[in-house]
Amino acid sequence: MLFHFDFANYFRMLRLAWGERNPYARRVYLAKLLLWIPPVSAFHAVCFFLDGILFPGLHRTKIVKPVFVIGHARSGTTLVHRLMSRDEGRFSFFRLYEMFFPSLLQKVVIRKLAVADARFLGGFFEKRLMAWDEKRYGAQRAMHPTGLVEPEEDDQVLYYSCASGFWITKMPYMGDLDFFYVDRWPARKRRRVMRFYAACIRRQLYLNGGDLTHLSKNPVFPGRMRALIETFPDARFVIPVRNPYETIPSLLKLMRGGWKALGWNEARQRRCLAILAEQSFDTYLHPFQVLAEHPEMRRAVVDYRDLVSNPAGTIEAIYGALDIGMSPAYRAALASEGARAREHKSRSRYSLAEFGLEADAIRTGLAELFERFGWEEPPMAADEGEAESG
């Protein structure tokens, strides 16, 4: 398969950047879109094409019963994904750096260079790369554990295709750019991007081991549940859920920090935050609506409170629901990982009023889930003293 590039979306982004009134943001957007994206995407396209020639066994690699961890941001998706990824010899997943090199050829070359660096240079380049990694991502790890070699959200493999939700953190034109409501896209466009996504997964499986199960974590994927089932009919789903009085303002605070750095004024920030808050309702409801249409799909719904109070027991329940066997070695590793997860505390404080949100509107919009999960009124300081989540 050829590399996918969303030209329509690219030119829409370019028009928005060209019309940007903030001089600093305009320069940043145009530099990225005109000077960086075209040559890098072209390089990826060439490498992606060469994969089929250099790795003839690639087309025989099958994606069997992939597992998708899907939920609202800050609901525990990161914690579930991190714990399950520790099950060595069972799962394949993308590390952050691998998503910015989507072709198999690129990944193989990078791994060979890493081996040569360790063998002949004593890890000279690795040490400097890890120092950069700490400088770049260290400050973010209190809120979201991340790093070049850490498991991350699959959506970023679509970044250089201009089809990734990650672009909203760079160009926050909420309402003008849609990376979320994929199930509403025209069938041809939806299937094209999903076929490319599957091709990227297939390359990762070929690299890591074709007998492994792909494990994905994506807070931006709730809006493409139908597309996922259409593309992966034997998929299995893990849906973490957490009180929206906590998750919604947490997400908005996270996004607002990046948008302020671009020099967006308060009015524009509030407009985008209002759209993002409205989208949160669909993020919560759409996965349950789609799964109700597909009772045959294996799924595990995870209450965040159970996840942070008993991580090991919750993961074991997920395995049972998805019909995944658990080895004694992983059960032991899970116990220690679960202990560390309980020890981690977040000291972030959020409030609904800070973002102009009303508790009654959230309760009304998500009434069925409030009743199902018994969520309480918004705490005085949401997230204080709670375990970190993603």
N, C-alpha and C positions, 0 to 999 in steps of 0.2 A: 504493500500500500504506500502511496505517496504521502509526504508530509502535508498536514492540513493547515491552511492559513485562511482565516476569516477576513477576506478582503473587504466585505461590506462593513464589518465592524471596525476594521482598521481605518477606513476612510471616514467613518462616522467619528471615531476618536480624533482623527486628524482635524476634521472640521471644528469639533468642540475646542480643541487645543488652539487652533488658529483664531477662534473668536474669543478666547479667554481674555478677560479684562485685567486680571492681575498680572503685571509684567513678569514677576519672578516665576509664577506658576506657568505662564505661557512659555517662557524660555525653557523651563525644565521639561514640559510636555513635548514641545516641538523637537528638542534635542533628542529625547528618548525615541520618539516616533519616526524621525527622519534620519538620524545619524546612527542609531543603535539597532533598532528592531529590523530594518530591511537586511543589512549584511549578516546579522546573527541568524535570523530566520532562514535566509538563503543557505547559509552554511549547514544548519540543521537539516534542511530539505535535501541537500546533496548526500549527507551522511545517512539519512533515513532511507533514501533510495538505494544506497550501496549495501544496506543491511540485507536486502533480499538476495543480493549477488554473493556477498561474502559469507553469509550464514544460511546456507540452503535448507538447514533443518528448522529454521524459524517458523515456516508455515505449518509445520507439524505440531508445534507447541499449542496445547489446548488450555483454555481458561475454564477450570472446573470448580463449581460451587464457590465462587468468590464470596468474601465476607465484607459487607459495607457497614461501617459504624457511622450513623447519620443522626444528627440532632442539632438543635440550636447551639450556637457558639456559647461557650462557658457552661455547658450542661454536663460535662464529664466525658465528651468524646475523646479528648486527648488522653485522659487517664485510662479509659478502656483500651484504646489503641496501643498505648505504651505497655500496658500489662500483657495484652495478648501477643504483642510482638516479641515478648521475651520467651515465647514458646519455640525454642530453637528446633529447626528441622521440620517445622510444620508450615510456617507462613513466609510468604514473600511480600515485600512492601517497598515503597520508594523512600529512600533517604533524600533529604532536602537537596543536596548537590546533584543527585541523579535526575531530578525533575527538570533541571536547567540544561541537561544534556540528554534529550529524549531518545536519541538513536542508540542502538545496540553497539555499533562500532565505537561511538564516543565512550560509552561506559567501559567497554573492554580495554580500550587504550588507556583510560584513566586508571583502571585497576592495575594494568601492567606497569604503568609509570610509578604507581605507589609501591609496588613490589620492588622495582629497581631502586627507588629512593631509599627504602628500608634496607636493602641488601648492600648497596654500594656507597650510599651517602649517609648512612646512619640516621635516616629520617630527617635530613636537613630541611627539606621542603615541607614535610608534614608538620614539624614543630612550628615553622613560621605560619603555616596555614591555620593551625590550631590557635596560635596567638591572635591572628586576625579574626578568627571565629569568636574568640572570647571578647575581643574589642567590639565586634559588630553585634553579637547577639547576647552577650553576658547580661546587660542591663534588662533585657526583655524576659529573662528566664524566670523571674519571680512571678510574672503573670502567665507566661506561656513557655514551657520548656521547649527550646528550639536550638538548632545548630546544624552545621553542614552535614554531619553524619547521623543526625537524629531522624527517626521516622516522621514524615510530614504529610500534609494534605495532598492527595492525588491531583486536585484541581490545578495545582501549580505546573503540572506537566503540560498544560495547555497555554501557559503564559506567552510563549513565543509564537503561538498560533493566534494571539489576540482573542482568545476565547475563554480566558480564565477569570473567575471572580476576584482573583487577587488584584486585578487592575483597578477595582473600586478603591483600594487603599492608596493607589497612586493617582488615579483620576476620578475623584468622587462625584461623578455626574449622575447621582441617583435620579432615576426617572428618565434619563436620556440614554443610558447604557444598561442593557439587561444581560446579566450573566447568570441570573438565578432561575427565572421561569422557563427553563428549557422545555418542560412538558408542554408549554404553550407555543413553542416555536413551530414553524412549518415543518412538516414531516421530513422533507428532503434535507433541510439544514440540520435538524435534530439528529437524524441518522448519520449524517456525514461526520459530525463532530464526535458522536458516540463510537463510530467505527474506528476513528483515529485514536480515541481514548483506549479502546480495546487493543489496538495495535501497540500502543505504548505499554500496556500491561503485559501483553504477550512477550515483548522484548525483555521486560524485567524478569518474567518467569524463566525465559530461556537463559538469562544470565545467572539467576539464583538457583535454579533447579526446576525443571518442568513438572516434577511431582509435588511441588509445594502449592499451597493455597494462597491466592492473592488476598491481602488484608488492606482495606482502605478506610481512611477516616476523613470525613469531609462535612463541615458545617454548612457549606454552600450547596450540598447535593440534595437537600429535601425537595427543592423545586424540580428535580429531574428523576423522581422515583419511578415514574412510568417509563421513562427512557432507559433507566437502569434495568428494569425487568424485561423490557423489550430487547435489550442488547445481551443481557445475561439471564436467561430464563430460569437457571438453576441457582440464582444468587440467594444469599442468606443475609439477613439484616439484624443489626443491633441498634436499638433506638433508645439512647439515654434521654431522660427527661428531668428537668429541674424547675423549681418555682420560677415563673417568668418575672416575678417582682425582683428577682436577683439577676437573672441572665440578661434581660433586655437592657437595663441601665448599664450593666457591666460591659456589654458589647458596644453600646453607644459611647461610653467613656473611652474605650479602647480605640474606636474609629475616630473620635473627635480629636484625640491627641495628634494623630497623623495629619488630619485635615488642617488643624491650626498651624502646623509646621509649614504648610504650603502657603500660608498667608490668606486663607479664606476668611472673610469677615463673618461676624456672628450670625447675620441673617441667612447667609448661604449655608452655614453649618447647620442651623436649625431646620432649614428646609430639607436638607439631605437626611438629617437625623430623624425627622418626622416620617419620611418615606421608608427609611430603614426600620423604624419601629413598627410601621404598618406591615412591612414584609415579614417581620417576626411572627405575626399571627399565622401567616401561611407556612412559615418554617415549622411551627408546632403542629399545625393541623393536617397539612398535605400528606406527610408520610402515613398517618393513620387512615386517612381517606383512601389512599391508594392500596394499602395493605388490606383494608376491608374489602376491596374489589378482588383481591387475590389471596383468598384463605389458604391456598396451597403453598404459599411462600413461607419458608421457615423464618421465624423472627424471635428476638428476645427484647422485651421492653424493660429498661433498667431505670429504677428510681434512683436519682442521685444520692438521696439520703442513705440508701442501702449500699451504694457504691463506696461512699467515703467511710461508713461505719464498719463495713465488712467487705473490703475489696476482694479478698481471696474467695470468699463464699459467693460473691456476686459473679465473678468470672466463672466459677464452677457451674453456677446456674445457667450462665450464657452458653457454656459448652454443652450442657444437657439439652437446652432448648434448640440448639443448632445441630445436635447429633454429632458432636466432635468429641472423640476420646481424649482423656487427659492422662498423660504419662505421670508416673510417680516423681520423676525428676522435675517436671514442670510444676507439679503440685507443691513440691518443696520450695522451688524457686519463687513460686507465686506467694507463698506465705511470707517470705522475707521482703519481697517487693511490696506486698500489701501493707506490711508494717511501716515501711518507709513512706508509702502514700498517706497513711493516717497521720504520720508525724509532721508532714508538710502543712503549713498554715499560710493562708493568705490574709494580709492585713489591709487589703483594699476596702474602701468604704464608698458605697454608692447610694443615691437616693433617686426616687422617681421624680421629685420636684425639680431636681437639677436639670432634667431634660424636658420639663413641661409635660410629663406623663401623669395620667390619672389612674389610680388603682382601680376604680370602678370600670373604666374603659377596658383595661386588661382583663379583669375578671369576666366582664360581659362577653368580650371577644373570644375568650378561651374557657367559657363556662363548663363545657363538657369535660375538659381536662382537669379543671379545678375540682370538679365533683369526683372524677375517677381517682385522682391522686391525693386528694385531701390537703391541698396546699393552703397555707395560712395567709393572713394579711401580711403586707410588706413589713419586714423587720425594721427596727430603727436604723440599723447600719448593716445593710445586706452585705454578705460575704465576710464579715469580720469574724476571724477565728475559724473559717471553714477551710477544708482541704482545697488545694489548687485543682482547677479543672480546665478543660479546653473546650 
